């Protein structure tokens, strides 16, 4: 739901660096290249009859879930839900909250210039609670802060891998298990899996109910005291009768909570890249020659190259976002340069960065750093120049006004 709040006049008041991310991606790619050279492909454990070699990097796939044994069954005791096939699970809590945004419009010129700010409000599901106390209309858009069961994660302490003959081959360390991915939404809860939930604290004490598609829902019912305080606040801020059509068709009420669970399941088997820590088959993260830790567990049958490709793509996605933020940071100098010198060197720098980043050509890796430093320096120069230019314009304007007023006085005296 979307609403428009009131407007108010404002006084005319007026870096993230990507070097670390770029360096991290370079280290990751070097580490993966080294890993591919030294990795021992064990594959299916039913065909592995040797003793594990300590301090080696291995790739294992276990396709039979019955051969993947956890030391315990993951349980969320607040909701009394069990995740028998999971190595790792997460309770994801979302809150229906009012969100405040604003738009500014500058009107007038010179001394008569002023900025009008209009506040907008809409409700949506958020992963964190939003304090509404600092809103422009805090009473009309009150966000209850009730949070009986925050988001949390669970994981088993140990996983053992067996072959079809019941012989244990490897044990996965908990640090390695924490790297298991991906977390997939659990959508189906058979009736027998919900028997414990109906006797849980979440259902009996708080009022959560299962609504299907993997979601547990809590409807916020404000108390009389809360309703009275909100009405009093709305009266003071002049929004008591400010109702809109969107209020009648809201997707949720502020204060509502919904809970879902994501998990890494062994049902489709596991693909593992890890280091052998002992000849007894203990597996944990592997340290490369440049001290980069490698250790992955993925659901399903996935090749090592595909696992590495996915990790690099994830890192690239973060890097592209950082590039975009940096590009916005450089816009002031870009505008200034275009107005004064036609095309700017920033354009060339930005194009080189994007081409080298999207192409993934190793020859450009060192160039990344140069271009990034250039963009940061140009951004700083741009903001500094614009502030100086603005200050000079204001001083010139004041000087011209003083000169014109002096001329008027002289004309009057004559």
Secondary structure, DSSP 8 states (H G I E B T S, - for coil): -EEEEEEEEE--------HHHHHHHHHHHHHHHHHHHH-EEEEEGGG--S---TT-EEEEEE--GGGEEESS-EEETTTTEEETTEEEEEEEEEEEEEEEEEEEEEES-GGG-EEEEEEEEEEEEESS----TTSTTTTTT------SS--EEEE-S-EEEE-TTS-EEEEE-HHHHTTEE--EE-----GGGGTTGGGSHIIIII--EEEETTEEEE-----HHHHHHHHHHHHHHT-TT---GGGGG-SS-TT-EEEEEEEEESTT-EEEEEEE-STT-EEE-EE-TT--EE-EEEES---HHHHHHHHHHHHHHHHHHHHHHHHHHTHHHHHHHHHHHSS-HHHHHHHHHHHHHHHT-GGGHHHHHHHHHHHHHHHHHHHHHHHHHHHHHHHHHHHHHHHHHHHHHHHHH-
